[in-house]
């Protein structure tokens, strides 16, 4: 008897997802909030169930300490509640923002549903000058139960540590959302950005879909990779971004996705006693 594949598993399902590669303006909170709200409304009108936006979408990235403070807000902020009211009952939003909590700032990502804020993750691996603005989170990335499934969260640099996506997959996440700001770095002609290659490898190694939403344009003299990518559980890229930075994809979710052959399973074949 042949092994079921994700495609013929009767428990398999698909969701419509979107990564919207916005271009937030550093320090312009109200302008960025309005752009985000318009993005949410358009996604809802298009029948998207999961919308992923970039890291620090509300504030921009290259911030002064004063701008970071001015753009920071708590989880009870009124715009989160307003965005929740725009979402349909089965809709989910993931967006990066500057979180103020306990008197300090975090580079955070929020999961929002029609019921409100369903979860938050504070970036644990800070990149370069982020450490001058933010405190690193001290909790492992969460898995949030949402209308689209069990959603794991990472932010940008976190993805470069293979343990992070692996842990989420082993803990039962159905897919991983990664708001990111990838600075443009040199690469050979014709090659994918290195961060996209890492996402592809992580997805294939743990048989889990990964949605990475980068940002676009330039900010204060620094260019972005514009590397937004949707990776299937087989490790291959899916979908193509349009000229407005919108990547619409259908994400396949299957309980049997870890089966990669008649006799092999990427979870059951592990030998963790050898990995310490």
VENRACOR-V55109 format. One record per pair of residues at least 12 apart in sequence whose C-alpha atoms are under 6 Angstrom apart, sorted by the first residue. I is the first residue (numbers start at 1). J is the second residue. Records with the same first field share a line. If there is no record, write none. Layout:
# VENRACOR-V55109
I=J, J
This chain:
# VENRACOR-V55109
3=262
6=254, 256, 257
12=253, 254
13=252, 253
14=251, 252, 253
15=250, 251
16=48, 49, 250
17=48, 49, 50, 51, 248, 249
18=51, 247, 248
19=51, 52, 213, 246, 247
20=53, 245, 246
21=214, 215, 216, 245
22=215
23=215, 216
24=57, 60
25=60
26=59, 60
27=59, 67
29=58, 59, 71
32=58
33=58
49=91
50=92, 93
51=93
52=94
53=95, 179, 213
54=96, 179, 180, 213, 214, 215
55=96, 179, 180, 181
56=96, 97
57=96, 97
58=97
59=71
72=98, 99, 100
73=99, 100
74=99, 100
81=116
84=113, 114, 116
85=114
87=114
89=114
90=147
92=112, 113
93=111, 112
94=110, 111
95=109, 110
96=108, 109
105=134
106=122, 134, 135
107=122, 123
108=121, 122, 123
109=121
122=137
123=136, 137, 155
124=136, 137
125=158
141=153
150=173, 174
151=173, 175, 176
152=173, 176
153=176, 177
154=178
155=178, 179, 180
156=180
175=208, 209, 210
176=210
177=210, 211
178=211, 212
179=212, 213
180=213, 214
181=214, 215
182=224, 225
183=224, 225
184=223, 224, 225
200=235
203=233, 235
204=233, 234, 235
207=233, 234, 258
208=233
209=231, 232, 233
210=231
211=230
212=228, 229
213=228
214=226, 227, 228
